[in-house]
Amino acid sequence: MTNKSKKAKRLMILGNGFDLSCKRQTSYSDFRSYLINKYGVDENKEITFAPDTAISPNGDVDYDKSNLAEWYVKLIDNSEDIAEINKWSKYEEILGYLDYDSVLDNDMNDYGDDDDEWIQAYNNEDMCTNIFNSVLFAHNLFSDWIYYIQKKPAEINAKCNQLLSYPNTYFLNFNYTDTLEKYVGIKSSNITHIHGYANDNDNLIVGHHKFQKYNHESDPSKSKLNELDEDLEKNVTNIIKENSPFFDSLHDITEIYFFGFSFGEVDLPYIEKIFEYTSNPTCYLNCFNPEDLKAQREILTQRLGLDINKIKTYQV
């Protein structure tokens, strides 16, 4: 008699590259293009002061999303060369290194100079609060984009579908979309959306792992910016605790397939935790860039202690 509750022996870890392979436009450059096209962002315009809030008819704090989108695109562009952050992990990492100084400089020009230290401190605190609220509210733009992607069809080839449909498989999905459920027919009970699932109206988690604290020692009125960096940090420890049933179920896993996973620093703690619960599993990498493949092998062997002979590659 078959034991239907038997734990899966294969774990598939899906990163953003999986959705991209299914023709879903989920790269950071796609997010940027979405903001530019939807809100008419002027790419040549210099960054301006943080947008002010507005009060919606029901009394909630709100923003003009066109102004917010333009400001947010400029904030990201000024923090890192756009050509260097095509990988999703880079976008999350950059949230820990946002360039607030350029915004503060423009805000200061708008407020005007004042020699009174108390007035300067008040203005600084007011400007930093505007930046704080604007960056956090910009997360709504990110969620809007994910919901927009959900409306677009995905495409999955037969070989990929066969791989994903292998019996007795768990999925650790770093994506927010319904690609597995809707286009492959995987049961939701076999999928852990570790950072939230758009179809469940979850609070989608996006953020960095380590940040460089904004230096406010000479100006305590700017301490709000450190608070912002902390709010943008992805609390991996808590996320792992909240998903403890998933990690507890991995003891029988003998194979781990990585599909479109970038091994970015921000998400490596999850992989380290998985290796604590498994016993020297065979790992399969789906990577076409020789340099990336070499880097991923080094992470698996040097950082996670996997035997090099337990690493294989596959194509779909």
N, C-alpha and C positions, 0 to 999 in steps of 0.2 A: 504494500500500500504506500502511495506517494505521500510524503509529508509536505503539504502545501505551504507550511510556514517556514520551510527551510530557508536560511539566509542565502542571499546571492553570493556568487563566487567571483563576479566581475564587477568592478567599479569603473564607470566612465566619468572623467572629469572634463567638463565642457567650458571652454573659455570663449571670449568674444570671436575668435577665429572660426568657431563652429557656425555662429549665426552669419558671419560674413561669407562662409562657404555655401550657405543656403540662400545667397543673394539678398540678405537683409542688410540694409545700409546702417551698420551699427558702429562704425569707427568714429573716433573723435572728430576727424575731418568732416564726417557726415553730420555730426551734431552741430558743428560750426556752420556748415552749409545750410542746415535747417534753420538756424537762427537768422542767418543773413537773408535767406530767401523769404521766410515767413514774416519777418519784421522789418525788412528793408534796411538792413544795417549798412551804413556807409563805411566801407573798409578803409577809406583814406582819412577818415576823421580821427583827430587826436582824442585820446581818452579825456573825459570830462569828469567833473565832480560826481560823487555817488548820487543817484537819483533820489528825490524825496518821496516819501510815502504819500498815499492818498487814502481816504476813507471811503469804503464801498457803501452802497445804499443800506446794507444790513449792519453797518457799523464796524466791519472788519478792516484791518490794515491791508492795503493793497498797493500795487504798483502799476504804472503804465508799462506793460510788458515790452512795448517797442523800445522805450528808453532804457529799460533794464537790460534787454537783450543786447543793445548796442554797447552799453557800458560793460557788460560782462564779457563780450567777445574781445573788447579792447583790453580788459584786465588780463585775460588769459594770454592774448597775443603779446603783451608787454612782458609777461613773465617767462616766456620760453619761445624759442624759434619754432613756429608752427610746423615746419618740415620735420622736426625731430620728435614730434609727439603723436605719430600715427598709431603707435601701439596703445591700447587702452590703459595699460598699467601706467604709462607715462602721464596720461591725463589725470589720473588719480593722484600720482605723486606730485604733480605740479600744484595741486590744491594746497600743499604744504609750503609752497614757496611763492605765493602770490605777491606781486609788487604793489604794496599799498602806498609806497612813497610817491609814486607818480600821481596817484589819486589825491593824496593829501596836499601835494604841491598845487594842483589845480583848485582844490577846495579852498586852500589858503588864499589864493588869488581872488576867489569869489567872495570870501569873507572880508578880505582887506587886511592890511597890517594894523596891529594895535600893540603899543608898547606895554600896556597894562598886563601883568603876568596872570592875574585872575581872569581877565577876559580871554587871553590866549588859551589858558587851560580849559575854560568853558567851551571855546570854539573847537579846540582839539577833541574834547570829549564828544561834542555834538557831531563833528565830522566822522570820528571813529565809529560812533553809533550808527550813522548812516551807512558806512561801509559794511559794518557787521550785519545790519538788517538786509542790505541789498544782496550780499553774497549768499546768505542763508535762503532768502526768498528766491534767488536764481535757481535753487534746487527744483522749484516748480517748473522751470523751463526744461530742465532735464527730464522730469517725469512726463511733461507734455510730449516731448520728443519720443520717449519710449512708447507711449500710447499711440502716437502717430505711426510708428514702425509696425505696431501690432495690426494696423489696418491694411498693411501691404502684404501680399502673398509671399511665401517662402518656397524655395525649390530644393528638393532633395533627390539626388540621383539614386539609382537602384542599389549600387554597392554600398553607399552610405546608409541607406535605409536598412539593408540587411545587417550591417554591423550594429546599428542602434537597436535592432529588434532581437538581438541575441537573448535567449531566455535567461532568467534569473540574474538580472543586472540591476545594480543601483546606479543612479545618476547624481553626481554633484554638479549642479548647474550654476555657473557664475553669471549667467545671463538672466535678464528679467522677462524675457519674451516667452511666448507659448509655442515655440517651434517644435519642441519634442511632443507636447501634448496634442497639438492640432494637426501637425503634418506627418508625424510618425506613429501616433496613436499610443504613446507610452502612458501608462497609468500614473496619475499624479502621486499615488502612494509610493512609487518607486523613484520619485524625483525630489531632491532637496534643492530649492532655490535659496542658496545661502545668503544672498543679498536682497531677497524680496522677489515677488512675482506680480507683474503688472495686472494680471487677471483677477488677483485677489485684493486689489486696491491696497497692497502692502506699502509701507513706507520704504521706498527703494533706497538702498544703502549704497552710497558712493563716497569715497574719501581716501585720504592718504594714510600711511602707516606711521611715518616719522616726519616731523616737521622741524624747521629751523625757526625758533622763537623770534617773533618780532621784538627788536631791542627797544624797550620803552623805559629803561632804567633812568634815563635823564629826564623823562617826561611821563610821570605816572598817569596822566590823563589819556595816554594812548594804550593803557592796559587792555582795553576792549579788544584790541587786535590779537593779543595772545589768546583771549577767550575764544575769538573766532577761529584761530588755528586749531584749538583744542576741539571745538565743535565740528570742525571739518575732518578730524582724525577718525579713521575707521576703527572702532573699538573691537578688534578681532577677538580679544579674550572673552568679552561678553557674548559675542556672536557664537563662538564655539560652545560656551556654556548653554546658551539657549537652544543649540542644536545637538546637545549631548546624546539624545536617542539615536541620531544618525551615526555619530562616531562610535557609539557602543555596539552598533550592528555590524561593524566591519571586521570582526575577528576571523571570519571564514573567507575573506577576500584573498584570492590567489593571483588575480590579474588586475592591473590598473591600466586603463587606456586614457591617454591625454589627447584631447581633440581641440585644437585651437587655443590651447592654454599657453600664455606667454611666460609663465614662471616669474612674473614680476614680483619685486620685493614685497609689495603691499599685500599679496595674497599667499606668499610662501608659508606663513604660520599655519594655514589650514592643511597644507601638504605635510608639514612636519607633524601635525597632530594625527593625520591619517596614518603615517608611518609608525606612530606609537601604538596604534591599534591593529596593525597588520604585521605579518611575519615574512619579511623578505619576498614580497610579491614580484612577479614578473611585470615589468613596466613597458608599455608600448607607446612610442612617440610618433606623432604624425607631423613631420616637419620637413620642409623642402629646402630650407636654407642651411647649407653645411655649417656655417658659423653659429647659427641659432641652435642647431642640433648638438654641436660640440658643447655649447654653453649649458644646454639642458642636461646633457649627460654628466657634466661636471657638478651641477647642482645635485643630481640624484646620487652620485657616488661620493663626492667630497662633503657635501652638507648633510645629506640624508643617510649616508652610509650604505647605499645599495651596491651589491656586487655588480660590476660592469657586465658580467655575463647574463645578468637578469634584465638587461635593457635591449629591447628590440624595436624595430621600426615597422610601420605599415603605411599603406596608401589607400585612399578611397576615391 
